Amino acid sequence: MEALLDATIRTTFGKNEARRTRKAGKVPAVVYGAASEGASRDAVSIAVEPKALLKILHSEAGANTLIALKLDGVDTKVLVKDFLLDPVTRQVLHVDFYRIAMDRMLTVTIPVLLKGESPGVKVQGGLLEFVRREIEIECLPADIPEHVDVDVSALMVHQGVRVRDVATNPKWRSLTDLDTMLVHIILAKADEAAATGDAATAGGSEPVVIKKGKKDEAEAEKKK
């Protein structure tokens, strides 16, 4: 997914200038990084429209959305590197954009989404434990997936899905360990306790033979 975002240059700096930018209805931001070999990596202070920015951040791809940043009539491909939210109003206070080259691999974190209904939960009464909600991958900018789907519709109790089970797309490579568990179906604690109790009962069903030691045998002789 690619989005367009207009930006303007900020020529003054500091906290006061950032406040003035927000009062003017825009979000202060900075763009940095080299989009190509030998290009300038200098940071440039800019301002962007909050409505357009929020639309990008609230999209399915979120911060992984490929953005064509339009600055002085030139489109620069960027990704959101970081952003700061007001803890009360949840408004975006500042954004860092990172220039990217379309022919260079980059590292991004993508969310894991679950699909389907597990028979291990519905039929067997197990619990679905969502172990890992994100994975880190390497890919070209144009191939960044919005998310990775994990189908749980065939999972029974004690079964799960690992990274290796979903890292099958040739356009990206997982940097998260392939053996990492993403989701599995476990027994409820009450069921586990019951299973443990049943095992203990089964194990204790045979008679226990207690051997007397020499001291016990001597005391028994005295009583006679």
N, C-alpha and C positions, 0 to 999 in steps of 0.2 A: 504494500500500500504506500502511495506517495501523496503528500499533501503540499499545498502552496501556503507560504506565510510571508507577508510583507514586513519589511523591517526598515527602520531609519537609523542613521548614525547619531550617536550621542557625542557631543564635543566637549562636554564638561563632566567632571567625575566627583565621586564622594557620596556620602550618605544623604546630604541635603539635596544633591542633584537627583539621586534615586527617588527621594520622596516627591520631588517636583514632577518627575516622570510619571509616578503613580497618580498624583493629583490630576495630571493632564489626561488620565485615562489609559495609560499604556504601562507595559511591564518592562522594567529595565532588564537587560540581558547582555551577555558577552558571547562572542563566537571566536573559537581558537582552533589550533591544529592545522596541519598542512594537508591540503586536498590532493597534492601531487608531489612527486620527488623534486626537491629543491625549492618548492614554493614557500612563501613566508608563513611562519607559524605564529606571527604576532596576533595577540588578542585584540579584537575590535569591540568597542562598547556600542550597543545598539538598543533599540526599543521596539517592541512588537505589540500587536493588538491582543488584548487578553481574551476576547471572545473566540478568535480564531485559534489561539494557543490552547485554550481549554477544550475546544472541540477535538483537537489532536490528542491531548493527554487523556481524554475520556473515551477515545475510540478504542476498538478492540485491540489494536496493536499498541496503543498507549505510547510510551517513551521510545518504543522500537519503530515508530512510524518514520519512514524516510521522508525528509522535508526538503522541498526546494525553497530555500530562503532567498527571497528577492530583495537585493540590497543595491541601490544605485543602478537599477536596471539590469543587474547581473544575477542570475540564479546560481546559488551555491548549494550543493547537496550537504545536508547536515543531519545529525541525530541529536536528540536531547540527551545531554550527558548527566545533568543534575538540575533539580529545581527546588525552590524553597517556598513552603506554604505558610501562611499565617495560621497559627494554631487555633485561633478563635473563628475568624471569618472564612478560613480555607481558601482565601484568595492567593493567587500566585504572586510572590514578592520578587522573585528573581529567577532567571533561567540561564544555564550554561549550555551552549550549543557547540558541537564538535564537527569540524569539517571532515568529510570522508571522500575517499577515492572509490569510484564505482568498480574498479578492477582490482581492489585490494581486499583480502579477507579481513574480517573484523570479528570481535568477540562480543556477543550479546547474551542477555539472560531472558529466556522466554517462559511464560507460564505453562503449567500443566493443567489440562482440563479433563474432567472425567465424563465419560459417555456411557449410557446404558444403566441397567439395574442388575445388580449381582444376585444370582440365585442363592449364593452363600449367605446373603443377608435376608432375602425375601423368604426363602424356603427353610434354610438351616438355622436361622436366627442368629447369625454371626454379626460382627460389627465391621464396618468398612473403616480402615485406618488410612488416612491420606498422609503418607510419610513425607513426601517431597513435592512441593507445589511449584518449583521452578527448576530448570536445568540451564546450564551454560553451554552455548554452542559456538561454533565457528562457521562463518559463511560469507558470501559476497553480499554487499548491501541490498542488491535487488532481490535476493533470495531469503531475506529475513522472514521467518514464519510468524504469524500472529500468535500462535500457540502450538502446543503438541497435544494431540488427543490420546487419551488412554481409555480403551474400551474395557469395561468391567462386567459386561453382560454374560461372560462365561465363567466368572470367578466363583469358586466354591470356598468353603472354610479351609484355611491353611494354604490358599493359593494367592499369588500376587503377580504384579507386573514390575519388571525392572527396566532401567534405562535401555538396555540392549534390546528389549522387546519392541521399543518404539523408535529407536534410532536407525530407521531404515530408509530415510529420505537421502538420496545421493547428493542433494544440493547443500546439505549441512552435516557437520561432524560434531558429535557430542564431546565436550571437554569434561563433563561430569562423568565420573567413573561408571562404566557400563554395568557394573554389578549393583549399583545403587538402587534400593527399593523405592518405587514411587507410590505404590498403593498395595495393600493386602487385606485379606479378610481374616479376622481373628475371632476366637470365641469370646463371648461375654465373660466377665470375671466370675459370675455366679456359676456359669456352665463349666468353667475351668476348675473351680473348686469342687463341683459335683463330680467331675471326671476324675479329679485327684482322689476324692473320697472313695469313689467306686474302686479305683485301683488299689487303694490301701485296704479296703474291705476284702477285695479279692486276694490280695497278698496275705491277709491274716486269717484266711478261712481254714488253713491246716493247723493241727494241734502243735503247740510249742513244747518241746522237751527241755526240761530244766535239769541239768546235771548237778548232782550234789558234790560239793568239794569234800576233802578229808575232814575239815573242821565241822561241817554240817553232819557228816556221818558219825563223828565221835559224839556230838551232842545227842544225836538220835539214840546211840547205844546207851548213854547215861540214863536217858528217860525210861529205857526198858528196865 
